[in-house]
Amino acid sequence: MQYITEIHSYHNEKRSAVTLGKFDGLHRGHQKLIDQIREYASREENTVSVVCAFDMGKDSLLTGAERKARLSGQVDTLVSCPFTRELREMEAENFIRLVLAETFHASHIVVGTDFHFGHEKHGDVKMLAEYADVYGYRLDVIEKERYEGRVISSTSVRTALSEGNIELANTLLGYFYQISGRVEHGKRLGRTLGFPTMNIAPAQGKILPRFGVYLCRVRVDGRWYQGIVNIGVKPTVAEEPRVLAETFAFDFDGNVYGKEAFVEFVAFVRPEKKFCSVEELKSQVDADICFGREYFGRK
């Protein structure tokens, strides 16, 4: 997959099947759009699939670097570009002509029903339909994906995460919510208590689930392990509050400091809690580990 961070850096003379939007989260609604451009690119000669994802400059994101990893091998090109002043102030017809027709050479444009573009959002799906014959593309407007009667959106995923409803968030996404980062050195308290942990600092701006303990899957050194993870500030033992994902991987014993680890949240266990003593903390973590092993054993 080609990965570029500016629309002006896109140079491909082939026709494209392109979808455009924010694509924060790559939830099941986004996946419908991506599946459609992949289908067009697979069955038409000299046609490539392009995802154009606009970065709106928000600090809180469901997917940062993960978006690139998740789309790798799925589409031909990911354009992950800032929503610049030039794009914000470009007249809508100019956007169709300059970006969709002359840059992407679009033969298929696939968007959601609420897609807007151009100066003051004057462009919409109706305008795209009106110019389809002028610029030689076919337009597909995809209806919103729903779950239990409600539209799936990035906002609904954020709400589920904030409530600790990780099972719902995963259902809306269509995959396990994930964080990643390098394993840091800690105080090795977990090792002395019998459960050595990996401390991972989530990327800045990454949306986190409600603080608490979760069942998880963790990938390190190319292998997946089942385990538990505490996301929060470790109120019982931490001297300074700092958000970390503290992960204990079942049946793993190795040195992973400085290595990249990926943690997928599977199920919520309990909220984060400040215990009266380290002994009480150890007793609860032992119970969490026992519950986790039984849970994965049933699955």
LINBELSUL-V264991 format. One record per pair of residues at least 4 apart in sequence whose ideal C-beta (glycine too) atoms are under 8 Angstrom apart, sorted by the first residue. I is the first residue (numbers start at 1). J is the second residue. If there is no record, write none. Layout:
i=I j=J
i=I j=J
//
This chain:
i=1 j=68
i=1 j=71
i=1 j=72
i=1 j=73
i=1 j=74
i=1 j=75
i=1 j=76
i=1 j=77
i=1 j=78
i=2 j=76
i=2 j=77
i=2 j=78
i=3 j=68
i=3 j=77
i=3 j=78
i=3 j=80
i=4 j=9
i=4 j=10
i=4 j=77
i=4 j=78
i=4 j=79
i=4 j=80
i=4 j=81
i=5 j=9
i=5 j=79
i=5 j=80
i=5 j=81
i=5 j=82
i=6 j=10
i=6 j=79
i=6 j=81
i=7 j=52
i=7 j=79
i=7 j=81
i=7 j=87
i=7 j=99
i=7 j=103
i=8 j=103
i=9 j=79
i=10 j=50
i=10 j=77
i=10 j=79
i=10 j=103
i=10 j=104
i=12 j=16
i=12 j=48
i=12 j=77
i=12 j=105
i=13 j=105
i=14 j=46
i=14 j=47
i=14 j=48
i=14 j=105
i=15 j=44
i=15 j=46
i=15 j=47
i=15 j=48
i=15 j=105
i=15 j=106
i=15 j=107
i=16 j=41
i=16 j=47
i=16 j=48
i=16 j=49
i=16 j=50
i=16 j=77
i=16 j=104
i=16 j=105
i=16 j=106
i=16 j=107
i=16 j=108
i=17 j=36
i=17 j=37
i=17 j=38
i=17 j=40
i=17 j=41
i=17 j=44
i=17 j=47
i=17 j=48
i=17 j=49
i=17 j=50
i=17 j=106
i=17 j=107
i=17 j=108
i=17 j=110
i=18 j=37
i=18 j=49
i=18 j=50
i=18 j=51
i=18 j=52
i=18 j=100
i=18 j=104
i=18 j=106
i=18 j=108
i=18 j=109
i=18 j=110
i=19 j=33
i=19 j=34
i=19 j=36
i=19 j=37
i=19 j=50
i=19 j=51
i=19 j=52
i=19 j=109
i=19 j=110
i=19 j=111
i=20 j=52
i=20 j=53
i=20 j=54
i=20 j=109
i=20 j=111
i=20 j=115
i=20 j=117
i=21 j=30
i=21 j=33
i=21 j=52
i=21 j=53
i=21 j=54
i=21 j=111
i=21 j=112
i=21 j=115
i=22 j=53
i=22 j=54
i=22 j=56
i=22 j=154
i=23 j=30
i=23 j=51
i=23 j=53
i=23 j=63
i=23 j=67
i=24 j=58
i=24 j=61
i=24 j=62
i=24 j=63
i=24 j=154
i=25 j=30
i=25 j=62
i=25 j=63
i=25 j=154
i=25 j=157
i=25 j=173
i=26 j=30
i=26 j=31
i=26 j=34
i=26 j=63
i=26 j=67
i=26 j=70
i=26 j=71
i=26 j=173
i=27 j=31
i=27 j=145
i=27 j=152
i=27 j=153
i=27 j=154
i=27 j=157
i=27 j=172
i=27 j=173
i=27 j=174
i=28 j=32
i=28 j=145
i=28 j=147
i=28 j=152
i=28 j=172
i=28 j=173
i=28 j=174
i=29 j=33
i=29 j=112
i=29 j=144
i=29 j=145
i=29 j=151
i=29 j=152
i=29 j=153
i=30 j=34
i=31 j=35
i=31 j=145
i=31 j=174
i=32 j=36
i=32 j=142
i=32 j=145
i=33 j=37
i=33 j=110
i=33 j=111
i=33 j=112
i=33 j=142
i=34 j=38
i=34 j=49
i=34 j=51
i=34 j=71
i=34 j=74
i=34 j=75
i=35 j=39
i=36 j=40
i=36 j=108
i=36 j=110
i=36 j=140
i=36 j=142
i=37 j=41
i=37 j=49
i=37 j=50
i=37 j=51
i=37 j=75
i=37 j=108
i=37 j=110
i=38 j=42
i=38 j=49
i=38 j=74
i=38 j=75
i=39 j=43
i=40 j=44
i=40 j=47
i=40 j=49
i=40 j=107
i=40 j=108
i=40 j=110
i=41 j=47
i=41 j=48
i=41 j=49
i=41 j=75
i=41 j=76
i=44 j=107
i=47 j=107
i=47 j=108
i=48 j=76
i=48 j=77
i=49 j=75
i=49 j=76
i=49 j=77
i=50 j=75
i=50 j=76
i=50 j=77
i=50 j=78
i=50 j=79
i=50 j=104
i=51 j=71
i=51 j=75
i=51 j=77
i=51 j=78
i=51 j=79
i=52 j=79
i=52 j=81
i=52 j=104
i=53 j=67
i=53 j=78
i=53 j=79
i=53 j=80
i=53 j=81
i=54 j=81
i=54 j=82
i=54 j=83
i=54 j=87
i=55 j=80
i=55 j=81
i=55 j=82
i=55 j=83
i=56 j=83
i=57 j=82
i=57 j=83
i=58 j=205
i=59 j=204
i=59 j=205
i=60 j=158
i=60 j=205
i=60 j=207
i=61 j=205
i=61 j=206
i=61 j=207
i=62 j=154
i=62 j=157
i=62 j=158
i=62 j=177
i=62 j=207
i=63 j=67
i=63 j=70
i=64 j=203
i=64 j=205
i=64 j=206
i=65 j=69
i=65 j=180
i=65 j=203
i=66 j=70
i=66 j=178
i=66 j=180
i=67 j=71
i=67 j=78
i=67 j=80
i=68 j=72
i=68 j=78
i=68 j=80
i=70 j=74
i=70 j=175
i=71 j=75
i=71 j=78
i=83 j=87
i=83 j=88
i=84 j=88
i=85 j=89
i=86 j=90
i=87 j=95
i=88 j=119
i=89 j=119
i=90 j=94
i=90 j=95
i=90 j=98
i=90 j=99
i=90 j=118
i=90 j=119
i=91 j=95
i=91 j=118
i=91 j=119
i=91 j=122
i=92 j=96
i=92 j=117
i=92 j=118
i=92 j=119
i=92 j=122
i=92 j=123
i=92 j=127
i=93 j=97
i=93 j=118
i=93 j=123
i=93 j=127
i=93 j=131
i=94 j=98
i=94 j=118
i=95 j=99
i=95 j=100
i=95 j=117
i=95 j=118
i=95 j=123
i=96 j=100
i=96 j=101
i=96 j=123
i=96 j=127
i=96 j=128
i=96 j=131
i=96 j=135
i=97 j=101
i=97 j=102
i=97 j=135
i=98 j=102
i=98 j=103
i=99 j=103
i=99 j=104
i=100 j=104
i=100 j=106
i=100 j=109
i=100 j=135
i=100 j=137
i=101 j=105
i=101 j=106
i=101 j=135
i=101 j=136
i=101 j=137
i=106 j=135
i=106 j=137
i=107 j=136
i=107 j=137
i=107 j=138
i=108 j=137
i=108 j=138
i=108 j=139
i=108 j=140
i=109 j=128
i=109 j=137
i=109 j=138
i=109 j=139
i=109 j=140
i=110 j=139
i=110 j=140
i=110 j=142
i=111 j=115
i=111 j=125
i=111 j=128
i=111 j=139
i=111 j=140
i=111 j=141
i=111 j=142
i=112 j=141
i=112 j=142
i=112 j=144
i=113 j=125
i=113 j=141
i=113 j=142
i=113 j=143
i=113 j=144
i=115 j=124
i=115 j=125
i=115 j=128
i=115 j=141
i=116 j=121
i=116 j=123
i=116 j=124
i=117 j=121
i=117 j=123
i=117 j=124
i=118 j=122
i=118 j=123
i=122 j=127
i=123 j=127
i=123 j=128
i=124 j=128
i=125 j=129
i=125 j=139
i=125 j=141
i=126 j=130
i=127 j=131
i=128 j=132
i=128 j=139
i=129 j=139
i=129 j=141
i=131 j=135
i=132 j=136
i=132 j=137
i=132 j=138
i=132 j=139
i=144 j=151
i=144 j=152
i=144 j=153
i=145 j=151
i=145 j=152
i=146 j=150
i=146 j=151
i=146 j=152
i=147 j=152
i=147 j=171
i=147 j=172
i=150 j=156
i=151 j=156
i=152 j=156
i=152 j=157
i=152 j=172
i=153 j=157
i=154 j=158
i=155 j=159
i=156 j=160
i=156 j=172
i=157 j=161
i=157 j=169
i=157 j=172
i=157 j=173
i=157 j=177
i=158 j=162
i=158 j=207
i=159 j=163
i=160 j=165
i=160 j=166
i=160 j=168
i=160 j=169
i=160 j=172
i=161 j=165
i=161 j=166
i=161 j=169
i=161 j=177
i=161 j=207
i=161 j=208
i=161 j=209
i=161 j=210
i=162 j=209
i=162 j=210
i=163 j=210
i=164 j=209
i=164 j=210
i=164 j=212
i=164 j=268
i=164 j=271
i=165 j=169
i=165 j=268
i=166 j=170
i=166 j=177
i=166 j=209
i=166 j=214
i=166 j=265
i=166 j=266
i=166 j=267
i=166 j=268
i=167 j=171
i=167 j=267
i=167 j=268
i=168 j=172
i=169 j=173
i=169 j=177
i=169 j=209
i=169 j=265
i=170 j=174
i=170 j=175
i=170 j=176
i=170 j=177
i=170 j=265
i=170 j=266
i=173 j=177
i=176 j=217
i=176 j=264
i=176 j=265
i=176 j=266
i=177 j=209
i=177 j=264
i=177 j=265
i=178 j=262
i=178 j=263
i=178 j=264
i=178 j=265
i=179 j=200
i=179 j=202
i=179 j=203
i=179 j=206
i=179 j=208
i=179 j=231
i=179 j=245
i=179 j=262
i=179 j=263
i=180 j=200
i=180 j=203
i=180 j=260
i=180 j=261
i=180 j=262
i=180 j=263
i=181 j=200
i=181 j=201
i=181 j=202
i=181 j=203
i=181 j=245
i=181 j=260
i=181 j=261
i=182 j=200
i=182 j=201
i=182 j=258
i=182 j=259
i=182 j=260
i=182 j=261
i=183 j=198
i=183 j=199
i=183 j=200
i=183 j=220
i=183 j=256
i=183 j=257
i=183 j=258
i=183 j=259
i=183 j=260
i=183 j=261
i=184 j=199
i=184 j=200
i=184 j=201
i=184 j=244
i=184 j=257
i=185 j=199
i=185 j=257
i=186 j=190
i=186 j=197
i=186 j=199
i=186 j=246
i=187 j=237
i=188 j=192
i=188 j=196
i=189 j=193
i=189 j=237
i=189 j=278
i=190 j=195
i=190 j=196
i=190 j=197
i=190 j=246
i=190 j=248
i=191 j=195
i=191 j=196
i=191 j=197
i=193 j=278
i=193 j=281
i=193 j=282
i=193 j=285
i=194 j=282
i=194 j=286
i=195 j=248
i=195 j=285
i=195 j=286
i=195 j=289
i=196 j=248
i=196 j=253
i=197 j=246
i=197 j=247
i=197 j=248
i=198 j=218
i=198 j=220
i=198 j=246
i=198 j=247
i=198 j=248
i=198 j=249
i=198 j=256
i=198 j=261
i=199 j=244
i=199 j=245
i=199 j=246
i=199 j=247
i=200 j=244
i=200 j=245
i=200 j=246
i=200 j=247
i=200 j=261
i=200 j=263
i=201 j=242
i=201 j=243
i=201 j=244
i=201 j=245
i=202 j=206
i=202 j=208
i=202 j=231
i=202 j=243
i=202 j=244
i=202 j=245
i=208 j=231
i=208 j=243
i=209 j=214
i=209 j=231
i=209 j=265
i=209 j=268
i=210 j=268
i=210 j=271
i=211 j=231
i=211 j=232
i=211 j=233
i=211 j=271
i=211 j=272
i=212 j=230
i=212 j=231
i=212 j=232
i=212 j=268
i=212 j=269
i=212 j=270
i=212 j=271
i=212 j=272
i=213 j=228
i=213 j=229
i=213 j=230
i=213 j=268
i=213 j=269
i=213 j=270
i=213 j=271
i=213 j=272
i=213 j=288
i=214 j=228
i=214 j=229
i=214 j=230
i=214 j=231
i=214 j=265
i=214 j=266
i=214 j=267
i=214 j=268
i=214 j=269
i=215 j=226
i=215 j=227
i=215 j=228
i=215 j=265
i=215 j=266
i=215 j=267
i=215 j=269
i=215 j=292
i=215 j=295
i=215 j=296
i=216 j=226
i=216 j=227
i=216 j=228
i=216 j=229
i=216 j=247
i=216 j=263
i=216 j=264
i=216 j=265
i=216 j=266
i=217 j=224
i=217 j=225
i=217 j=226
i=217 j=227
i=217 j=263
i=217 j=264
i=217 j=266
i=218 j=224
i=218 j=225
i=218 j=227
i=218 j=229
i=218 j=247
i=218 j=249
i=218 j=261
i=218 j=262
i=218 j=263
i=218 j=264
i=219 j=223
i=219 j=224
i=219 j=225
i=219 j=261
i=219 j=262
i=219 j=264
i=220 j=225
i=220 j=249
i=220 j=252
i=220 j=254
i=220 j=256
i=220 j=259
i=220 j=260
i=220 j=261
i=220 j=262
i=221 j=254
i=221 j=256
i=221 j=259
i=225 j=249
i=225 j=250
i=225 j=251
i=225 j=252
i=226 j=249
i=226 j=250
i=226 j=251
i=226 j=292
i=226 j=293
i=226 j=296
i=227 j=247
i=227 j=248
i=227 j=249
i=227 j=250
i=227 j=252
i=227 j=292
i=228 j=247
i=228 j=248
i=228 j=269
i=228 j=285
i=228 j=288
i=228 j=289
i=228 j=292
i=229 j=245
i=229 j=246
i=229 j=247
i=229 j=248
i=229 j=263
i=229 j=265
i=230 j=234
i=230 j=245
i=230 j=246
i=230 j=247
i=230 j=272
i=231 j=243
i=231 j=244
i=231 j=245
i=231 j=246
i=231 j=272
i=232 j=243
i=232 j=244
i=232 j=272
i=233 j=238
i=233 j=241
i=233 j=242
i=233 j=243
i=233 j=244
i=233 j=272
i=234 j=238
i=234 j=244
i=234 j=246
i=235 j=241
i=235 j=272
i=235 j=273
i=235 j=274
i=236 j=273
i=236 j=274
i=236 j=275
i=236 j=278
i=236 j=281
i=237 j=278
i=237 j=281
i=238 j=242
i=245 j=263
i=247 j=261
i=247 j=263
i=248 j=285
i=248 j=289
i=250 j=289
i=250 j=292
i=250 j=293
i=250 j=296
i=256 j=261
i=267 j=295
i=269 j=288
i=269 j=291
i=269 j=292
i=270 j=288
i=273 j=284
i=275 j=280
i=275 j=281
i=275 j=284
i=276 j=280
i=277 j=281
i=278 j=282
i=279 j=283
i=280 j=284
i=281 j=285
i=282 j=286
i=283 j=287
i=284 j=288
i=285 j=289
i=286 j=290
i=287 j=291
i=288 j=292
i=289 j=293
i=290 j=294
i=291 j=295
i=292 j=296
i=293 j=297
i=294 j=298
i=295 j=299
//
